[in-house]
Amino acid sequence: MLSRRQKHILIKFFSMFSVIRGYNILVVVIAQYLTSIYILAHDMPLKHVVFDLNLLMLVMASSATIAGGYIINNFYDSEKDLINKPIKSHLDRLVSQNTKLSFYFILNFMAAIMASYVSFRAVVFFSIYIFCIWLYSHKLKKLPFIGNLTSAVLTIAPFFAIFMYYKNFESVIFVHAFFLFLMISMRELTKDLENIKGDLALGYNTIPVVYGERISKLMLTVLIGLALIPCYLLLYRFDVGLMNIFFYFSLVLLFLFLVLLWKSRTKTHYLLLHNMLKFIIVLGVFSIVLINVDVVLNRI
């Protein structure tokens, strides 16, 4: 049986885990490694990729920076989250703001240290990345279009660090990146629809607040139309192996998303749509292994 002190520590741990969204960071780590193995460094021996210390440092620096980003975002959005996410907000508040900020600076310092192991350019990249996350959380997220675009770019930035490390400029990589960028952009706009009540109350000038739900839905419809382009290219112009199953399935889910979108009226409806997009993104991460199911065995 746990002592009172142990229970207190456990509660604090889960509170901080909620703040930094550890489950999201774990998905990013897996995505970075799978992207490296199957796409960016597909011609290198498997052990050279998996046991590459430079890659590990880049992945760890990305994780620390993302965790810090969630903390600073939580710090600025604490009042809004009381309206939009009351249950999660209550859990997050079990850790004091001073503790969160201290952890934020520690994580960013650790990210710089780990990046310095790779190169000075890596330090510069993560320094800029950290600053941009702070600027987004403090200012940009309250602006329509700019906030959504910045959020999408910041989300895919950790993959850009890996991309620059391997310097693989194959066309298929940019098509994959474009599809991911569109999915993230759609998720951010759907999240704005979901959180419109808190955004409106606290003066966040998001697209739904400024232009209304109908315009937001029209924009999501356009984004779905644009997503058909990378889907078509990846299905019929590039060899993605069995990952084509994922893209066909994604098209079905996006069609369903579009139908439900125009029928959605409440926060619960938008939450469902938000989770659909998250499911597509996470499923896409694990579907990378389908590009070539024999690639691991052939490269050992």
Buried (B, 14 or more C-beta within 10 A) or exposed (E): EEEEEEEEEEEBEBBBBBBBBBEBBEBBBBBBBBBBBBBBBBEBEBEEBBEBEEBBBBBBBBBBBBBBBBBBBBBBBBEBBBBBBEEBBEBBBBBEEEBBEEBBEEBBEBBBBBBBBBBEEBBEBBBEBBEBBBEBBEEBBBBBBBBBBBBBBBBBBBBBBBBBBBEBEEEBBEBBBBBBBBBBBBBBBBBBBBBBEBBBBBEBBBBBBBBEBEEBBEBBBEBBEBBEEBBEBBBEEBEBBEBBEBBEBBBEBBEEBBEBBEEBEEBEBBBBBBEBBBEBBBEBBEBBBBBBEEBEEEBE
